[in-house]
């Protein structure tokens, strides 16, 4: 069998960008997919990955991605990482357009790409013995929190989609892996959520002792895909030690309680 190939969506920043680097470091051929051509080209020049510019909310772009991949070799793994959040308003006050955007990027794009690439993953599984679909969701898809309405709803839907997909693919050599990160400090996630308000975005991470970074999640993804082919890490929840839940986060140093009592 030749070089293994993975497709990573949302590859122009954050977890996606880090995942491209992690797989390249592990010797994989990588196809990074995102909307921003300049960011992708810089990543390609740095890592040797190949890239495809595509808006995954548009079926024509997803079809073009599938055709490109089918023409250029097998696919052994897919990392559905594209997604995002907008706003922290209540269910009552939040903008329905923000909800529509969150469902498009977190749920419908995930469905579009998975449907399009499953035939290619099946071919990859024949040669490798297994193929992987990794869906990057969030702890917001497992635990609701005030202000999270639209994002909670979208990520709960992505989690449900993932569980259904695992049931539907049972009996095939296809692993369906969900990685659900907690707080991850990246350049853009909070910035997008708060409409470009840099001060408000930066304040999310103020005084949080060692939040996760994109490389932490990328390492988990790469490790899960490279497990022995009979090992399926169905659900991996990854949080910084300072975070017990979406709504319970320590600010300031972590300290041992009761030491010496």
C-alpha positions as CSV (number, residue, x, y, z in Angstrom):
1,X,0.0,0.0,0.0
2,X,1.3,3.5,-0.8
3,X,1.1,6.7,1.2
4,X,-1.9,7.2,3.4
5,X,-4.1,10.2,2.6
6,X,-6.3,12.3,4.9
7,X,-8.7,15.1,4.0
8,X,-9.0,17.9,6.6
9,X,-11.7,20.5,6.5
10,X,-11.5,23.9,8.1
11,X,-7.8,23.7,7.4
12,X,-7.0,27.4,7.1
13,X,-6.8,28.1,10.9
14,X,-7.0,26.7,14.4
15,X,-7.6,23.0,14.9
16,X,-7.8,22.2,11.2
17,X,-4.5,23.9,10.4
18,X,-2.8,22.1,13.3
19,X,-4.3,18.8,12.2
20,X,-2.7,19.2,8.7
21,X,0.7,19.7,10.4
22,X,0.2,16.7,12.7
23,X,-0.6,14.3,9.9
24,X,2.2,15.7,7.7
25,X,4.6,15.1,10.6
26,X,3.3,11.5,10.8
27,X,4.1,11.0,7.1
28,X,0.6,11.2,5.7
29,X,-0.4,12.9,2.5
30,X,-2.9,15.6,3.4
31,X,-5.5,17.5,1.5
32,X,-6.5,20.7,3.4
33,X,-9.9,22.2,2.5
34,X,-11.1,25.7,3.4
35,X,-12.5,28.9,1.8
36,X,-9.4,31.1,2.2
37,X,-7.0,30.5,-0.6
38,X,-4.2,32.7,0.7
39,X,-4.1,30.8,4.1
40,X,-4.3,27.4,2.4
41,X,-1.4,28.3,0.0
42,X,0.8,29.4,2.9
43,X,0.0,26.1,4.7
44,X,0.8,24.1,1.6
45,X,4.1,25.9,1.1
46,X,5.0,25.3,4.8
47,X,3.9,21.6,5.1
48,X,3.8,20.1,1.6
49,X,0.1,19.4,1.9
50,X,-2.1,19.8,-1.1
51,X,-5.1,22.1,-0.8
52,X,-8.6,22.6,-2.2
53,X,-10.4,25.9,-1.9
54,X,-14.1,25.1,-1.2
55,X,-17.1,26.5,0.6
56,X,-18.6,23.4,2.2
57,X,-22.0,25.0,2.5
58,X,-22.3,24.9,-1.3
59,X,-23.0,21.5,-2.8
60,X,-21.3,22.4,-6.1
61,X,-18.0,23.0,-4.2
62,X,-18.4,19.7,-2.3
63,X,-19.0,17.9,-5.6
64,X,-15.9,19.5,-7.1
65,X,-13.9,18.4,-4.0
66,X,-15.1,14.8,-4.4
67,X,-14.2,14.8,-8.1
68,X,-10.7,16.2,-7.4
69,X,-10.1,13.5,-4.8
70,X,-11.4,10.7,-6.9
71,X,-9.0,11.8,-9.7
72,X,-5.9,12.1,-7.5
73,X,-5.9,8.9,-5.4
74,X,-7.4,7.0,-2.5
75,X,-8.8,8.6,0.7
76,X,-8.1,6.8,4.0
77,X,-9.3,9.3,6.5
78,X,-11.6,12.3,6.7
79,X,-11.4,14.9,9.5
80,X,-14.6,17.0,9.5
81,X,-13.4,19.9,11.4
82,X,-15.0,22.9,9.7
83,X,-17.4,24.7,12.1
84,X,-17.9,27.7,14.3
85,X,-20.1,29.6,16.7
86,X,-21.8,33.0,16.6
87,X,-23.1,34.9,19.6
88,X,-23.8,34.2,23.2
89,X,-27.3,35.6,23.3
90,X,-30.3,33.9,24.8
91,X,-32.6,31.6,22.8
92,X,-35.2,34.4,22.9
93,X,-32.9,37.3,21.8
94,X,-30.5,35.5,19.5
95,X,-30.4,36.2,15.8
96,X,-32.0,33.4,13.7
97,X,-29.5,34.1,10.9
98,X,-26.7,33.2,13.3
99,X,-28.5,30.0,14.1
100,X,-28.9,29.2,10.3
101,X,-25.2,29.9,9.8
102,X,-24.2,27.6,12.7
103,X,-26.4,24.8,11.3
104,X,-25.0,25.2,7.8
105,X,-21.3,25.0,8.9
106,X,-21.6,22.6,11.8
107,X,-24.2,20.2,10.6
108,X,-25.2,20.4,6.9
109,X,-21.6,20.9,5.7
110,X,-20.7,17.8,7.8
111,X,-23.4,15.8,6.1
112,X,-22.5,17.0,2.6
113,X,-18.9,16.1,2.9
114,X,-19.5,12.8,4.6
115,X,-22.0,11.7,2.0
116,X,-19.7,12.8,-0.8
117,X,-16.6,11.1,0.4
118,X,-17.9,7.9,1.9
119,X,-17.5,6.0,-1.5
120,X,-13.9,7.1,-1.6
121,X,-13.3,6.1,2.0
122,X,-14.7,2.6,1.3
123,X,-12.1,2.2,-1.5
124,X,-9.4,3.4,0.9
125,X,-10.5,0.9,3.5
126,X,-10.1,-2.0,1.0
127,X,-6.3,-1.2,0.8
128,X,-5.6,-0.1,4.3
129,X,-8.0,-2.5,6.1
130,X,-9.9,0.4,7.7
131,X,-10.8,4.0,7.0
132,X,-11.7,6.8,9.4
133,X,-14.2,9.6,9.7
134,X,-13.4,12.0,12.5
135,X,-16.0,14.5,13.4
136,X,-14.8,17.4,15.6
137,X,-17.7,18.5,17.7
138,X,-17.6,20.2,21.1
139,X,-18.5,19.6,24.7
140,X,-21.3,22.1,23.7
141,X,-22.7,19.1,21.9
142,X,-23.0,17.1,25.1
143,X,-23.8,19.7,27.8
144,X,-26.0,22.7,27.4
145,X,-25.1,26.1,28.9
146,X,-26.8,29.5,29.1
147,X,-26.0,31.6,26.1
148,X,-25.1,28.6,24.0
149,X,-28.5,28.0,22.4
150,X,-27.7,28.0,18.7
151,X,-24.2,26.5,19.1
152,X,-25.5,23.9,21.6
153,X,-28.2,22.9,19.1
154,X,-25.9,22.7,16.2
155,X,-23.3,20.6,18.0
156,X,-25.9,18.4,19.6
157,X,-27.1,17.7,16.1
158,X,-23.5,17.0,14.9
159,X,-23.1,14.6,17.8
160,X,-26.4,12.8,16.9
161,X,-25.4,12.6,13.3
162,X,-22.1,11.0,14.3
163,X,-23.9,8.4,16.4
164,X,-26.4,7.5,13.7
165,X,-23.6,7.3,11.1
166,X,-21.7,4.8,13.4
167,X,-24.9,2.6,13.5
168,X,-25.4,2.8,9.8
169,X,-21.8,1.9,9.0
170,X,-21.6,-1.0,11.4
171,X,-20.3,-4.1,9.7
172,X,-18.0,-2.1,7.4
173,X,-14.3,-1.5,8.2
174,X,-15.0,2.2,8.8
175,X,-14.4,3.9,12.2
176,X,-16.5,6.8,13.2
177,X,-14.7,8.9,15.8
178,X,-16.0,12.0,17.6
179,X,-13.6,14.4,19.2
180,X,-15.3,16.8,21.5
181,X,-13.0,19.6,22.7
182,X,-13.6,21.9,25.6
183,X,-12.0,25.3,25.7
184,X,-9.3,25.6,23.1
185,X,-7.5,28.9,22.7
186,X,-7.2,29.6,18.9
187,X,-6.8,32.8,16.9
188,X,-10.3,32.9,15.5
189,X,-13.0,30.8,17.3
190,X,-13.9,33.4,19.9
191,X,-13.3,36.3,17.4
192,X,-15.9,34.9,15.0
193,X,-18.3,34.2,17.9
194,X,-18.1,37.8,19.0
195,X,-18.3,39.4,15.5
196,X,-14.7,40.5,15.3
197,X,-14.6,42.1,18.8
198,X,-11.0,41.3,19.7
199,X,-11.1,42.5,23.3
200,X,-14.2,40.5,24.0
201,X,-12.7,37.4,22.3
202,X,-9.4,37.7,24.2
203,X,-11.2,38.1,27.5
204,X,-12.6,34.6,27.2
205,X,-9.2,33.2,28.0
206,X,-8.0,35.8,30.6
207,X,-6.5,34.2,33.7
208,X,-7.4,30.6,32.5
209,X,-4.5,28.4,33.5
210,X,-3.3,26.6,30.4
211,X,-6.3,26.4,28.1
212,X,-5.9,23.8,25.4
213,X,-4.4,24.9,22.1
214,X,-5.0,23.6,18.6
215,X,-2.0,21.3,18.6
216,X,-3.4,19.4,21.6
217,X,-6.5,18.5,19.7
218,X,-4.6,17.8,16.5
219,X,-2.4,15.3,18.4
220,X,-5.5,13.5,19.7
221,X,-7.0,13.3,16.2
222,X,-3.9,11.9,14.6
223,X,-3.4,9.4,17.4
224,X,-7.0,8.1,17.1
225,X,-6.7,7.6,13.4
226,X,-3.4,5.7,13.8
227,X,-4.6,3.3,16.4
228,X,-4.6,-0.4,15.4
229,X,-7.4,-1.0,12.9
230,X,-9.5,-3.0,15.4
231,X,-9.5,-0.1,18.0
232,X,-12.2,2.5,17.6
233,X,-12.2,5.5,19.9
234,X,-15.9,6.3,19.5
235,X,-15.9,9.5,21.6
236,X,-13.0,11.5,23.0
237,X,-13.8,14.4,25.3
238,X,-10.8,16.7,25.7
239,X,-10.8,19.6,28.2
240,X,-8.1,21.6,30.0
241,X,-7.7,20.7,33.6
242,X,-9.1,24.1,34.6
243,X,-12.5,23.3,32.9
244,X,-15.0,20.9,34.6
245,X,-17.9,21.8,32.3
246,X,-18.8,24.5,29.7
247,X,-20.1,26.6,32.6
248,X,-17.5,25.7,35.3
249,X,-14.0,27.1,34.6
250,X,-11.3,28.1,37.0
251,X,-9.7,31.5,36.7
252,X,-6.3,31.9,38.3
253,X,-3.7,29.3,39.3
254,X,-4.7,25.7,40.1
255,X,-4.0,24.9,43.7
256,X,-4.2,21.8,45.9
257,X,-6.9,22.1,48.5
258,X,-6.3,20.8,52.1
259,X,-2.6,20.2,51.7
260,X,-1.1,19.7,55.1
261,X,-4.4,19.6,57.0
